[in-house]
Amino acid sequence: MVIENFLYAYISQEEEYAKGETIIREGSQGSWVYLILEGEVKVKKLAARGFVTVDTLKEGEIFGEMVLWQLGKVARTASVIAETKVKVALLDTQLLLKEYESVSPRLKSLFESLIHRLTVTTQRAVKLATD
């Protein structure tokens, strides 16, 4: 996946992680949104029988974005682990939120509905995978 040019305006710093290193731990608090510049990560959720891989993300993809809609009120919903050596950009959450505030209430409602649906679908998929 190609990194969209407009995303570069939101980058505040870059970090690197070794293969197997945890970038986000499920249940932790955090306010960063990440953009993968190089490498690959696995998104994993803790289930009754251990961790279930929910997705594999590659260059140009974003993770940790749920924090934008939760505004720090809820813990991280999944763990993200480096599958290879990974270079990520940390996106300026405050700038993203500032721009989000300019969106119409109807469009915000649509975003919130989509995020809720993604959360519920992910929970159902994890349950199916472990039953």
Sequence and secondary structure as in RCSB ss.txt:
>XXXX:A:sequence
MVIENFLYAYISQEEEYAKGETIIREGSQGSWVYLILEGEVKVKKLAARGFVTVDTLKEGEIFGEMVLWQLGKVA
RTASVIAETKVKVALLDTQLLLKEYESVSPRLKSLFESLIHRLTVTTQRAVKLATD
>XXXX:A:secstr
    GGGGGGEEEEEEE TT EEE TT     EEEEEESEEEEEEEETTEEEEEEEEETT EE THHHHHTTSS 
 SSEEEESS EEEEEE HHHHHHHHTTS HHHHHHHHHHHHHHHHHHHHHHHHHH 
